[in-house]
Each structure stands twice: as structure tokens, then as C-alpha cells.
Amino acid sequence: MEENGGTSVPWNRQEWTARPRALVVDHWPLARTALSALLRDSGAVGTVTTAKSAEAAWLDHRDTRADIVITDCDLRKPRDGLRLGRHLKDSRRPPLVLVYSEHNDPDIVFECLEGAADSFVHRSVEPETLVEAVRRLAAGRPTWITSDQSALDGLGPSTQPAWPAGDAQPGRDMLTECMTVREREVLELLLRRYSNDEIATHLHLARQTVKNYVSTVMQKLEVSSRRELHGWARRTDPWPRMSQVGAR
């Protein structure tokens, strides 16, 4: 795939003349056909094109300028979908990207949060849940569903995941008992790499209020920087235990 030189142009939903153009990327023909038909029949998107590899998807996006790209995490090679997402995000007119996967490895979810995707959906969800995730993404509302038992941003079941008997649940008390709802909202946005200004806009708070919340969250987690915070997230995998964070 060749780089698309020039300055990246922020995605703007107002530029759509109709329902968003979607590109479905999956290595398996049956999965591509079924998912594209599901999205088309649901009315969640307008036109739908398909691609079987990251290279084919890049060429398709270059020609059709898809608004939303829905890609499996693994294509011809493991994590090809994540590499595709990063490449698309670096393009001149980046689309919104939703990654779906049978895996819920924290490293995969974290890579999506670091910029490879705008939403993540586990493949175990019901078809209508995936469709709703696409609708929400088109409306500017990301969704993070890391298993068939957990969801972020208020979509899907909110029951806590089962933990093996006797296993520790790292960070659970910290998240559920020591933090207020607002602090957990700020934490989730920090882990999505939002700046203080972006958090203030998203939560409709004053910038100084956000700074105070960020300071409090970091103190409670005993980290001194955002880099340490992301290291904490890699170690503890907080996503299933934050199922109601960001619910709207």
C-alpha cells in the first residue's frame, strides 16, 4: 500500500449526501457477503463494497472514498485489519473504522484505542448489535464491545464477565468503589487518548474542571503520567469492568 501524501482532512458527516458509503473487509467470501447484505438490508448504510485483503481495501477506499470501513482484525495475516485501520487513518480523507474480531486480547483492543479504529465489536454479538454499532459510529458515537458479555458506551449487555474462581480481578475495587461516575468517564476518555480540551468538549465541562478530574484519577490509580496510565491499562485490562462508562 502506498502512502497518500498531503495533509489529512478531518472526516465530516455533513459532507455525506445520503447514507454513508461502507466498505466491508473480510478474508472469507461468505462472511463478506453476509455482512454486506446485513448492512445494506438494515438501511444502516447506503452503498456497500467489499474487499478480501488490506491491499484491496486500500485501493477500494482510494477509488470510492468509503465513509465507514468495517474490517476483521485478521485478514490474510494476523492483525492485518489493524494495520489497515492505521493506514486509513493516515490517509488524506480518513474514514471511520470499526474493527470486529473473535479475539478480545487487551493488546488488540488497546491498539484500536491507540488509533487503529474508532469502534471495536466482538464477533460473538448478535447481528442487530453490530448493525446498531455501525449506526452509532455513523452518528459520531463510538462503541467498544470486548466480548459477548461486556460493552462500552452503553451498547449491548452490561453484565460483568465471569472470572475463574479464586482469580484476582485487578483494579476492580479501584474502578467500582474509589471512583465516581464522572471520574470513570474521564478515565475512559483518557484511555482513548482524548486531550483535556477534547474531554471538556465531550463531557461539557470547563477545562480546569477536567484538569482536576484527570489529576484525581491519576492519583487514585497511582500513576504520574498518561504513559503510565496506558501501561496500567495494559496490565489490568479494565474494559469489561467499565461496561457502563460513557453511556449516553
PyMOL commands that set and color helices and strands:
alter all, ss='L'
color gray80, all
select helices_A, chain A and resi 13-15+29-42+54-64+80-89+106-116+127-138+172-176+181-191+196-203+207-221+226-236+239-242
alter helices_A, ss='H'
color red, helices_A
select strands_A, chain A and resi 22-25+48-51+68-72+96-101+119-122+144-147+150-152
alter strands_A, ss='S'
color yellow, strands_A
deselect
rebuild
show_as cartoon
